[in-house]
Amino acid sequence: MKTAISIPDTIFQAAENLAQRLGLSRSELYVKAVNDFIKSHKYQNVTKKLNEIYSSVDSGIEDDVHSMQVRSIPKDDWE
């Protein structure tokens, strides 16, 4: 799909230089850049959603399980 966008001249020129250096067409560079941006934001709201889910559920650990976990950690000599 063809599209037109407006970007600052400095960013356009930097993108042109990078595309040339990498041996990519301008379109290939922009596709890669947008795709990477989309991937990096894919799970952006995961923490928010998990917080919503667990705010209504007791997610604490039982005292006896906590005690067993603490006892299972070996003591270090430097203590």
PyMOL Python script that loads the backbone (N, CA, C, O; Angstrom):
from pymol import cmd

cmd.read_pdbstr("""\
ATOM      1  N   MET A   1       0.842  -1.171   0.000  1.00  0.00           N
ATOM      2  CA  MET A   1       0.000   0.000   0.000  1.00  0.00           C
ATOM      3  C   MET A   1       0.888   1.235   0.000  1.00  0.00           C
ATOM      4  O   MET A   1       1.866   1.315   0.744  1.00  0.00           O
ATOM      5  N   LYS A   2       0.549   2.156  -0.810  1.00  0.00           N
ATOM      6  CA  LYS A   2       1.284   3.418  -0.838  1.00  0.00           C
ATOM      7  C   LYS A   2       0.647   4.387   0.132  1.00  0.00           C
ATOM      8  O   LYS A   2      -0.570   4.408   0.317  1.00  0.00           O
ATOM      9  N   THR A   3       1.505   5.196   0.754  1.00  0.00           N
ATOM     10  CA  THR A   3       1.016   6.206   1.686  1.00  0.00           C
ATOM     11  C   THR A   3       1.960   7.396   1.665  1.00  0.00           C
ATOM     12  O   THR A   3       3.112   7.277   1.247  1.00  0.00           O
ATOM     13  N   ALA A   4       1.475   8.532   2.111  1.00  0.00           N
ATOM     14  CA  ALA A   4       2.315   9.726   2.206  1.00  0.00           C
ATOM     15  C   ALA A   4       2.343  10.169   3.657  1.00  0.00           C
ATOM     16  O   ALA A   4       1.309  10.208   4.324  1.00  0.00           O
ATOM     17  N   ILE A   5       3.535  10.504   4.143  1.00  0.00           N
ATOM     18  CA  ILE A   5       3.689  10.979   5.513  1.00  0.00           C
ATOM     19  C   ILE A   5       4.575  12.215   5.503  1.00  0.00           C
ATOM     20  O   ILE A   5       5.327  12.450   4.557  1.00  0.00           O
ATOM     21  N   SER A   6       4.478  12.985   6.549  1.00  0.00           N
ATOM     22  CA  SER A   6       5.337  14.155   6.704  1.00  0.00           C
ATOM     23  C   SER A   6       6.262  13.919   7.880  1.00  0.00           C
ATOM     24  O   SER A   6       5.819  13.593   8.982  1.00  0.00           O
ATOM     25  N   ILE A   7       7.568  14.088   7.633  1.00  0.00           N
ATOM     26  CA  ILE A   7       8.555  13.960   8.705  1.00  0.00           C
ATOM     27  C   ILE A   7       9.544  15.108   8.578  1.00  0.00           C
ATOM     28  O   ILE A   7       9.712  15.656   7.488  1.00  0.00           O
ATOM     29  N   PRO A   8      10.196  15.479   9.659  1.00  0.00           N
ATOM     30  CA  PRO A   8      11.187  16.558   9.592  1.00  0.00           C
ATOM     31  C   PRO A   8      12.324  16.200   8.631  1.00  0.00           C
ATOM     32  O   PRO A   8      12.698  15.035   8.495  1.00  0.00           O
ATOM     33  N   ASP A   9      12.853  17.204   7.984  1.00  0.00           N
ATOM     34  CA  ASP A   9      13.929  17.015   7.003  1.00  0.00           C
ATOM     35  C   ASP A   9      15.122  16.271   7.595  1.00  0.00           C
ATOM     36  O   ASP A   9      15.707  15.416   6.930  1.00  0.00           O
ATOM     37  N   THR A  10      15.487  16.586   8.829  1.00  0.00           N
ATOM     38  CA  THR A  10      16.661  15.950   9.435  1.00  0.00           C
ATOM     39  C   THR A  10      16.454  14.447   9.613  1.00  0.00           C
ATOM     40  O   THR A  10      17.378  13.662   9.404  1.00  0.00           O
ATOM     41  N   ILE A  11      15.243  14.050   9.998  1.00  0.00           N
ATOM     42  CA  ILE A  11      14.953  12.628  10.167  1.00  0.00           C
ATOM     43  C   ILE A  11      14.906  11.946   8.803  1.00  0.00           C
ATOM     44  O   ILE A  11      15.401  10.830   8.645  1.00  0.00           O
ATOM     45  N   PHE A  12      14.317  12.609   7.833  1.00  0.00           N
ATOM     46  CA  PHE A  12      14.270  12.050   6.479  1.00  0.00           C
ATOM     47  C   PHE A  12      15.684  11.801   5.958  1.00  0.00           C
ATOM     48  O   PHE A  12      15.974  10.735   5.417  1.00  0.00           O
ATOM     49  N   GLN A  13      16.554  12.782   6.124  1.00  0.00           N
ATOM     50  CA  GLN A  13      17.918  12.636   5.612  1.00  0.00           C
ATOM     51  C   GLN A  13      18.686  11.549   6.365  1.00  0.00           C
ATOM     52  O   GLN A  13      19.445  10.792   5.760  1.00  0.00           O
ATOM     53  N   ALA A  14      18.494  11.472   7.660  1.00  0.00           N
ATOM     54  CA  ALA A  14      19.142  10.416   8.438  1.00  0.00           C
ATOM     55  C   ALA A  14      18.644   9.043   7.982  1.00  0.00           C
ATOM     56  O   ALA A  14      19.427   8.098   7.891  1.00  0.00           O
ATOM     57  N   ALA A  15      17.352   8.931   7.696  1.00  0.00           N
ATOM     58  CA  ALA A  15      16.792   7.666   7.215  1.00  0.00           C
ATOM     59  C   ALA A  15      17.341   7.330   5.837  1.00  0.00           C
ATOM     60  O   ALA A  15      17.654   6.172   5.561  1.00  0.00           O
ATOM     61  N   GLU A  16      17.460   8.316   4.980  1.00  0.00           N
ATOM     62  CA  GLU A  16      18.039   8.097   3.652  1.00  0.00           C
ATOM     63  C   GLU A  16      19.468   7.581   3.767  1.00  0.00           C
ATOM     64  O   GLU A  16      19.851   6.629   3.087  1.00  0.00           O
ATOM     65  N   ASN A  17      20.245   8.210   4.626  1.00  0.00           N
ATOM     66  CA  ASN A  17      21.640   7.795   4.819  1.00  0.00           C
ATOM     67  C   ASN A  17      21.723   6.371   5.359  1.00  0.00           C
ATOM     68  O   ASN A  17      22.548   5.577   4.906  1.00  0.00           O
ATOM     69  N   LEU A  18      20.869   6.050   6.326  1.00  0.00           N
ATOM     70  CA  LEU A  18      20.875   4.715   6.910  1.00  0.00           C
ATOM     71  C   LEU A  18      20.464   3.670   5.876  1.00  0.00           C
ATOM     72  O   LEU A  18      21.090   2.615   5.775  1.00  0.00           O
ATOM     73  N   ALA A  19      19.424   3.958   5.116  1.00  0.00           N
ATOM     74  CA  ALA A  19      18.968   3.018   4.088  1.00  0.00           C
ATOM     75  C   ALA A  19      20.085   2.744   3.088  1.00  0.00           C
ATOM     76  O   ALA A  19      20.312   1.600   2.695  1.00  0.00           O
ATOM     77  N   GLN A  20      20.767   3.786   2.688  1.00  0.00           N
ATOM     78  CA  GLN A  20      21.860   3.618   1.726  1.00  0.00           C
ATOM     79  C   GLN A  20      22.987   2.788   2.341  1.00  0.00           C
ATOM     80  O   GLN A  20      23.533   1.894   1.694  1.00  0.00           O
ATOM     81  N   ARG A  21      23.330   3.092   3.593  1.00  0.00           N
ATOM     82  CA  ARG A  21      24.404   2.366   4.269  1.00  0.00           C
ATOM     83  C   ARG A  21      24.070   0.880   4.431  1.00  0.00           C
ATOM     84  O   ARG A  21      24.954   0.029   4.343  1.00  0.00           O
ATOM     85  N   LEU A  22      22.782   0.571   4.669  1.00  0.00           N
ATOM     86  CA  LEU A  22      22.348  -0.811   4.871  1.00  0.00           C
ATOM     87  C   LEU A  22      21.983  -1.518   3.567  1.00  0.00           C
ATOM     88  O   LEU A  22      21.703  -2.717   3.557  1.00  0.00           O
ATOM     89  N   GLY A  23      21.990  -0.780   2.492  1.00  0.00           N
ATOM     90  CA  GLY A  23      21.629  -1.368   1.201  1.00  0.00           C
ATOM     91  C   GLY A  23      20.146  -1.673   1.084  1.00  0.00           C
ATOM     92  O   GLY A  23      19.754  -2.642   0.434  1.00  0.00           O
ATOM     93  N   LEU A  24      19.327  -0.849   1.712  1.00  0.00           N
ATOM     94  CA  LEU A  24      17.875  -1.024   1.678  1.00  0.00           C
ATOM     95  C   LEU A  24      17.227   0.097   0.884  1.00  0.00           C
ATOM     96  O   LEU A  24      17.775   1.193   0.770  1.00  0.00           O
ATOM     97  N   SER A  25      16.069  -0.188   0.344  1.00  0.00           N
ATOM     98  CA  SER A  25      15.287   0.889  -0.254  1.00  0.00           C
ATOM     99  C   SER A  25      14.658   1.693   0.879  1.00  0.00           C
ATOM    100  O   SER A  25      14.601   1.235   2.020  1.00  0.00           O
ATOM    101  N   ARG A  26      14.196   2.870   0.561  1.00  0.00           N
ATOM    102  CA  ARG A  26      13.525   3.696   1.566  1.00  0.00           C
ATOM    103  C   ARG A  26      12.315   2.950   2.118  1.00  0.00           C
ATOM    104  O   ARG A  26      12.088   2.951   3.328  1.00  0.00           O
ATOM    105  N   SER A  27      11.542   2.318   1.253  1.00  0.00           N
ATOM    106  CA  SER A  27      10.353   1.577   1.702  1.00  0.00           C
ATOM    107  C   SER A  27      10.725   0.442   2.644  1.00  0.00           C
ATOM    108  O   SER A  27      10.073   0.243   3.669  1.00  0.00           O
ATOM    109  N   GLU A  28      11.778  -0.307   2.298  1.00  0.00           N
ATOM    110  CA  GLU A  28      12.206  -1.405   3.169  1.00  0.00           C
ATOM    111  C   GLU A  28      12.600  -0.890   4.549  1.00  0.00           C
ATOM    112  O   GLU A  28      12.255  -1.491   5.566  1.00  0.00           O
ATOM    113  N   LEU A  29      13.320   0.218   4.575  1.00  0.00           N
ATOM    114  CA  LEU A  29      13.743   0.791   5.857  1.00  0.00           C
ATOM    115  C   LEU A  29      12.538   1.189   6.703  1.00  0.00           C
ATOM    116  O   LEU A  29      12.483   0.883   7.894  1.00  0.00           O
ATOM    117  N   TYR A  30      11.581   1.869   6.091  1.00  0.00           N
ATOM    118  CA  TYR A  30      10.411   2.311   6.843  1.00  0.00           C
ATOM    119  C   TYR A  30       9.561   1.134   7.302  1.00  0.00           C
ATOM    120  O   TYR A  30       9.016   1.172   8.405  1.00  0.00           O
ATOM    121  N   VAL A  31       9.433   0.090   6.491  1.00  0.00           N
ATOM    122  CA  VAL A  31       8.688  -1.102   6.897  1.00  0.00           C
ATOM    123  C   VAL A  31       9.361  -1.744   8.100  1.00  0.00           C
ATOM    124  O   VAL A  31       8.692  -2.097   9.071  1.00  0.00           O
ATOM    125  N   LYS A  32      10.684  -1.898   8.043  1.00  0.00           N
ATOM    126  CA  LYS A  32      11.419  -2.490   9.166  1.00  0.00           C
ATOM    127  C   LYS A  32      11.265  -1.637  10.425  1.00  0.00           C
ATOM    128  O   LYS A  32      11.052  -2.169  11.514  1.00  0.00           O
ATOM    129  N   ALA A  33      11.371  -0.336  10.281  1.00  0.00           N
ATOM    130  CA  ALA A  33      11.279   0.559  11.440  1.00  0.00           C
ATOM    131  C   ALA A  33       9.899   0.505  12.080  1.00  0.00           C
ATOM    132  O   ALA A  33       9.786   0.414  13.303  1.00  0.00           O
ATOM    133  N   VAL A  34       8.858   0.559  11.273  1.00  0.00           N
ATOM    134  CA  VAL A  34       7.500   0.522  11.819  1.00  0.00           C
ATOM    135  C   VAL A  34       7.217  -0.841  12.429  1.00  0.00           C
ATOM    136  O   VAL A  34       6.593  -0.927  13.486  1.00  0.00           O
ATOM    137  N   ASN A  35       7.666  -1.899  11.783  1.00  0.00           N
ATOM    138  CA  ASN A  35       7.468  -3.245  12.310  1.00  0.00           C
ATOM    139  C   ASN A  35       8.155  -3.412  13.669  1.00  0.00           C
ATOM    140  O   ASN A  35       7.566  -3.974  14.592  1.00  0.00           O
ATOM    141  N   ASP A  36       9.388  -2.932  13.797  1.00  0.00           N
ATOM    142  CA  ASP A  36      10.093  -2.988  15.079  1.00  0.00           C
ATOM    143  C   ASP A  36       9.362  -2.188  16.152  1.00  0.00           C
ATOM    144  O   ASP A  36       9.274  -2.623  17.300  1.00  0.00           O
ATOM    145  N   PHE A  37       8.842  -1.031  15.788  1.00  0.00           N
ATOM    146  CA  PHE A  37       8.102  -0.187  16.732  1.00  0.00           C
ATOM    147  C   PHE A  37       6.840  -0.899  17.211  1.00  0.00           C
ATOM    148  O   PHE A  37       6.518  -0.877  18.399  1.00  0.00           O
ATOM    149  N   ILE A  38       6.132  -1.530  16.277  1.00  0.00           N
ATOM    150  CA  ILE A  38       4.919  -2.275  16.636  1.00  0.00           C
ATOM    151  C   ILE A  38       5.268  -3.420  17.575  1.00  0.00           C
ATOM    152  O   ILE A  38       4.586  -3.615  18.581  1.00  0.00           O
ATOM    153  N   LYS A  39       6.314  -4.182  17.268  1.00  0.00           N
ATOM    154  CA  LYS A  39       6.721  -5.300  18.119  1.00  0.00           C
ATOM    155  C   LYS A  39       7.101  -4.825  19.516  1.00  0.00           C
ATOM    156  O   LYS A  39       6.776  -5.481  20.505  1.00  0.00           O
ATOM    157  N   SER A  40       7.788  -3.686  19.601  1.00  0.00           N
ATOM    158  CA  SER A  40       8.238  -3.207  20.910  1.00  0.00           C
ATOM    159  C   SER A  40       7.084  -2.718  21.780  1.00  0.00           C
ATOM    160  O   SER A  40       7.237  -2.597  22.996  1.00  0.00           O
ATOM    161  N   HIS A  41       5.946  -2.438  21.181  1.00  0.00           N
ATOM    162  CA  HIS A  41       4.787  -1.966  21.946  1.00  0.00           C
ATOM    163  C   HIS A  41       3.692  -3.022  22.075  1.00  0.00           C
ATOM    164  O   HIS A  41       2.622  -2.748  22.618  1.00  0.00           O
ATOM    165  N   LYS A  42       3.957  -4.217  21.581  1.00  0.00           N
ATOM    166  CA  LYS A  42       2.947  -5.275  21.556  1.00  0.00           C
ATOM    167  C   LYS A  42       2.409  -5.593  22.950  1.00  0.00           C
ATOM    168  O   LYS A  42       1.203  -5.775  23.118  1.00  0.00           O
ATOM    169  N   TYR A  43       3.283  -5.663  23.942  1.00  0.00           N
ATOM    170  CA  TYR A  43       2.871  -6.049  25.289  1.00  0.00           C
ATOM    171  C   TYR A  43       2.861  -4.865  26.254  1.00  0.00           C
ATOM    172  O   TYR A  43       3.029  -5.038  27.461  1.00  0.00           O
ATOM    173  N   GLN A  44       2.666  -3.689  25.725  1.00  0.00           N
ATOM    174  CA  GLN A  44       2.743  -2.458  26.510  1.00  0.00           C
ATOM    175  C   GLN A  44       1.778  -2.455  27.696  1.00  0.00           C
ATOM    176  O   GLN A  44       2.117  -1.931  28.757  1.00  0.00           O
ATOM    177  N   ASN A  45       0.603  -3.019  27.541  1.00  0.00           N
ATOM    178  CA  ASN A  45      -0.404  -2.953  28.604  1.00  0.00           C
ATOM    179  C   ASN A  45      -0.489  -4.217  29.443  1.00  0.00           C
ATOM    180  O   ASN A  45      -1.434  -4.377  30.215  1.00  0.00           O
ATOM    181  N   VAL A  46       0.476  -5.117  29.308  1.00  0.00           N
ATOM    182  CA  VAL A  46       0.425  -6.380  30.043  1.00  0.00           C
ATOM    183  C   VAL A  46       0.454  -6.138  31.548  1.00  0.00           C
ATOM    184  O   VAL A  46      -0.353  -6.711  32.280  1.00  0.00           O
ATOM    185  N   THR A  47       1.365  -5.305  32.016  1.00  0.00           N
ATOM    186  CA  THR A  47       1.464  -5.037  33.457  1.00  0.00           C
ATOM    187  C   THR A  47       0.171  -4.427  33.980  1.00  0.00           C
ATOM    188  O   THR A  47      -0.307  -4.804  35.050  1.00  0.00           O
ATOM    189  N   LYS A  48      -0.387  -3.499  33.239  1.00  0.00           N
ATOM    190  CA  LYS A  48      -1.639  -2.860  33.651  1.00  0.00           C
ATOM    191  C   LYS A  48      -2.755  -3.897  33.775  1.00  0.00           C
ATOM    192  O   LYS A  48      -3.499  -3.899  34.755  1.00  0.00           O
ATOM    193  N   LYS A  49      -2.866  -4.767  32.791  1.00  0.00           N
ATOM    194  CA  LYS A  49      -3.914  -5.788  32.819  1.00  0.00           C
ATOM    195  C   LYS A  49      -3.692  -6.789  33.957  1.00  0.00           C
ATOM    196  O   LYS A  49      -4.643  -7.180  34.633  1.00  0.00           O
ATOM    197  N   LEU A  50      -2.442  -7.202  34.170  1.00  0.00           N
ATOM    198  CA  LEU A  50      -2.151  -8.117  35.266  1.00  0.00           C
ATOM    199  C   LEU A  50      -2.471  -7.477  36.615  1.00  0.00           C
ATOM    200  O   LEU A  50      -3.007  -8.136  37.506  1.00  0.00           O
ATOM    201  N   ASN A  51      -2.145  -6.199  36.764  1.00  0.00           N
ATOM    202  CA  ASN A  51      -2.471  -5.496  38.002  1.00  0.00           C
ATOM    203  C   ASN A  51      -3.980  -5.451  38.227  1.00  0.00           C
ATOM    204  O   ASN A  51      -4.448  -5.590  39.357  1.00  0.00           O
ATOM    205  N   GLU A  52      -4.738  -5.256  37.152  1.00  0.00           N
ATOM    206  CA  GLU A  52      -6.198  -5.253  37.265  1.00  0.00           C
ATOM    207  C   GLU A  52      -6.702  -6.626  37.713  1.00  0.00           C
ATOM    208  O   GLU A  52      -7.573  -6.724  38.577  1.00  0.00           O
ATOM    209  N   ILE A  53      -6.153  -7.673  37.122  1.00  0.00           N
ATOM    210  CA  ILE A  53      -6.582  -9.035  37.463  1.00  0.00           C
ATOM    211  C   ILE A  53      -6.257  -9.353  38.908  1.00  0.00           C
ATOM    212  O   ILE A  53      -7.115  -9.838  39.646  1.00  0.00           O
ATOM    213  N   TYR A  54      -5.014  -9.081  39.324  1.00  0.00           N
ATOM    214  CA  TYR A  54      -4.575  -9.489  40.651  1.00  0.00           C
ATOM    215  C   TYR A  54      -4.986  -8.531  41.757  1.00  0.00           C
ATOM    216  O   TYR A  54      -4.781  -8.828  42.934  1.00  0.00           O
ATOM    217  N   SER A  55      -5.560  -7.393  41.405  1.00  0.00           N
ATOM    218  CA  SER A  55      -6.016  -6.476  42.451  1.00  0.00           C
ATOM    219  C   SER A  55      -7.240  -7.038  43.165  1.00  0.00           C
ATOM    220  O   SER A  55      -7.538  -6.640  44.291  1.00  0.00           O
ATOM    221  N   SER A  56      -7.950  -7.961  42.519  1.00  0.00           N
ATOM    222  CA  SER A  56      -9.149  -8.531  43.134  1.00  0.00           C
ATOM    223  C   SER A  56      -8.919  -9.948  43.661  1.00  0.00           C
ATOM    224  O   SER A  56      -9.844 -10.575  44.178  1.00  0.00           O
ATOM    225  N   VAL A  57      -7.699 -10.452  43.534  1.00  0.00           N
ATOM    226  CA  VAL A  57      -7.384 -11.814  43.957  1.00  0.00           C
ATOM    227  C   VAL A  57      -6.235 -11.762  44.961  1.00  0.00           C
ATOM    228  O   VAL A  57      -5.266 -11.027  44.772  1.00  0.00           O
ATOM    229  N   ASP A  58      -6.353 -12.545  46.022  1.00  0.00           N
ATOM    230  CA  ASP A  58      -5.265 -12.619  46.992  1.00  0.00           C
ATOM    231  C   ASP A  58      -4.119 -13.404  46.366  1.00  0.00           C
ATOM    232  O   ASP A  58      -4.235 -14.608  46.136  1.00  0.00           O
ATOM    233  N   SER A  59      -3.035 -12.731  46.097  1.00  0.00           N
ATOM    234  CA  SER A  59      -1.893 -13.395  45.468  1.00  0.00           C
ATOM    235  C   SER A  59      -0.734 -13.571  46.447  1.00  0.00           C
ATOM    236  O   SER A  59       0.395 -13.847  46.044  1.00  0.00           O
ATOM    237  N   GLY A  60      -1.024 -13.412  47.723  1.00  0.00           N
ATOM    238  CA  GLY A  60       0.002 -13.582  48.750  1.00  0.00           C
ATOM    239  C   GLY A  60       0.372 -15.048  48.938  1.00  0.00           C
ATOM    240  O   GLY A  60      -0.363 -15.949  48.534  1.00  0.00           O
ATOM    241  N   ILE A  61       1.495 -15.258  49.544  1.00  0.00           N
ATOM    242  CA  ILE A  61       1.969 -16.615  49.794  1.00  0.00           C
ATOM    243  C   ILE A  61       1.639 -16.994  51.240  1.00  0.00           C
ATOM    244  O   ILE A  61       1.718 -16.165  52.146  1.00  0.00           O
ATOM    245  N   GLU A  62       1.273 -18.244  51.433  1.00  0.00           N
ATOM    246  CA  GLU A  62       0.920 -18.698  52.776  1.00  0.00           C
ATOM    247  C   GLU A  62       2.163 -18.693  53.660  1.00  0.00           C
ATOM    248  O   GLU A  62       3.279 -18.905  53.184  1.00  0.00           O
ATOM    249  N   ASP A  63       1.955 -18.448  54.967  1.00  0.00           N
ATOM    250  CA  ASP A  63       3.065 -18.330  55.912  1.00  0.00           C
ATOM    251  C   ASP A  63       3.955 -19.570  55.942  1.00  0.00           C
ATOM    252  O   ASP A  63       5.180 -19.450  55.976  1.00  0.00           O
ATOM    253  N   ASP A  64       3.349 -20.762  55.930  1.00  0.00           N
ATOM    254  CA  ASP A  64       4.166 -21.971  56.020  1.00  0.00           C
ATOM    255  C   ASP A  64       4.989 -22.180  54.742  1.00  0.00           C
ATOM    256  O   ASP A  64       6.114 -22.674  54.812  1.00  0.00           O
ATOM    257  N   VAL A  65       4.450 -21.816  53.593  1.00  0.00           N
ATOM    258  CA  VAL A  65       5.201 -21.922  52.337  1.00  0.00           C
ATOM    259  C   VAL A  65       6.353 -20.918  52.348  1.00  0.00           C
ATOM    260  O   VAL A  65       7.463 -21.233  51.919  1.00  0.00           O
ATOM    261  N   HIS A  66       6.083 -19.722  52.835  1.00  0.00           N
ATOM    262  CA  HIS A  66       7.132 -18.704  52.925  1.00  0.00           C
ATOM    263  C   HIS A  66       8.259 -19.178  53.840  1.00  0.00           C
ATOM    264  O   HIS A  66       9.435 -19.023  53.510  1.00  0.00           O
ATOM    265  N   SER A  67       7.905 -19.749  54.978  1.00  0.00           N
ATOM    266  CA  SER A  67       8.913 -20.251  55.921  1.00  0.00           C
ATOM    267  C   SER A  67       9.769 -21.338  55.285  1.00  0.00           C
ATOM    268  O   SER A  67      10.987 -21.354  55.462  1.00  0.00           O
ATOM    269  N   MET A  68       9.133 -22.251  54.541  1.00  0.00           N
ATOM    270  CA  MET A  68       9.893 -23.314  53.883  1.00  0.00           C
ATOM    271  C   MET A  68      10.853 -22.733  52.833  1.00  0.00           C
ATOM    272  O   MET A  68      11.982 -23.203  52.686  1.00  0.00           O
ATOM    273  N   GLN A  69      10.399 -21.725  52.119  1.00  0.00           N
ATOM    274  CA  GLN A  69      11.264 -21.112  51.111  1.00  0.00           C
ATOM    275  C   GLN A  69      12.470 -20.452  51.776  1.00  0.00           C
ATOM    276  O   GLN A  69      13.597 -20.596  51.302  1.00  0.00           O
ATOM    277  N   VAL A  70      12.242 -19.748  52.845  1.00  0.00           N
ATOM    278  CA  VAL A  70      13.336 -19.077  53.546  1.00  0.00           C
ATOM    279  C   VAL A  70      14.331 -20.100  54.081  1.00  0.00           C
ATOM    280  O   VAL A  70      15.541 -19.899  53.974  1.00  0.00           O
ATOM    281  N   ARG A  71      13.836 -21.194  54.656  1.00  0.00           N
ATOM    282  CA  ARG A  71      14.726 -22.225  55.187  1.00  0.00           C
ATOM    283  C   ARG A  71      15.498 -22.952  54.086  1.00  0.00           C
ATOM    284  O   ARG A  71      16.567 -23.501  54.352  1.00  0.00           O
ATOM    285  N   SER A  72      14.983 -22.967  52.869  1.00  0.00           N
ATOM    286  CA  SER A  72      15.652 -23.694  51.779  1.00  0.00           C
ATOM    287  C   SER A  72      16.844 -22.928  51.203  1.00  0.00           C
ATOM    288  O   SER A  72      17.628 -23.487  50.436  1.00  0.00           O
ATOM    289  N   ILE A  73      16.979 -21.663  51.566  1.00  0.00           N
ATOM    290  CA  ILE A  73      18.095 -20.858  51.056  1.00  0.00           C
ATOM    291  C   ILE A  73      19.316 -21.115  51.936  1.00  0.00           C
ATOM    292  O   ILE A  73      19.271 -20.876  53.142  1.00  0.00           O
ATOM    293  N   PRO A  74      20.407 -21.600  51.339  1.00  0.00           N
ATOM    294  CA  PRO A  74      21.596 -21.888  52.155  1.00  0.00           C
ATOM    295  C   PRO A  74      22.200 -20.607  52.736  1.00  0.00           C
ATOM    296  O   PRO A  74      22.134 -19.533  52.138  1.00  0.00           O
ATOM    297  N   LYS A  75      22.787 -20.762  53.917  1.00  0.00           N
ATOM    298  CA  LYS A  75      23.466 -19.633  54.564  1.00  0.00           C
ATOM    299  C   LYS A  75      24.839 -19.437  53.928  1.00  0.00           C
ATOM    300  O   LYS A  75      25.532 -20.403  53.608  1.00  0.00           O
ATOM    301  N   ASP A  76      25.220 -18.180  53.751  1.00  0.00           N
ATOM    302  CA  ASP A  76      26.548 -17.852  53.227  1.00  0.00           C
ATOM    303  C   ASP A  76      27.493 -17.607  54.389  1.00  0.00           C
ATOM    304  O   ASP A  76      27.071 -17.184  55.465  1.00  0.00           O
ATOM    305  N   ASP A  77      28.787 -17.877  54.167  1.00  0.00           N
ATOM    306  CA  ASP A  77      29.807 -17.671  55.192  1.00  0.00           C
ATOM    307  C   ASP A  77      30.021 -16.206  55.519  1.00  0.00           C
ATOM    308  O   ASP A  77      30.410 -15.888  56.643  1.00  0.00           O
ATOM    309  N   TRP A  78      29.783 -15.310  54.590  1.00  0.00           N
ATOM    310  CA  TRP A  78      30.090 -13.890  54.790  1.00  0.00           C
ATOM    311  C   TRP A  78      29.105 -13.187  55.687  1.00  0.00           C
ATOM    312  O   TRP A  78      29.321 -12.028  56.038  1.00  0.00           O
ATOM    313  N   GLU A  79      28.017 -13.853  56.076  1.00  0.00           N
ATOM    314  CA  GLU A  79      27.003 -13.191  56.905  1.00  0.00           C
ATOM    315  C   GLU A  79      27.477 -12.943  58.270  1.00  0.00           C
ATOM    316  O   GLU A  79      26.741 -12.393  59.089  1.00  0.00           O
TER     317      GLU A  79
END
""", "prot")
cmd.dss("prot")
cmd.show_as("cartoon", "prot")
cmd.util.cbc("prot")
cmd.orient("prot")
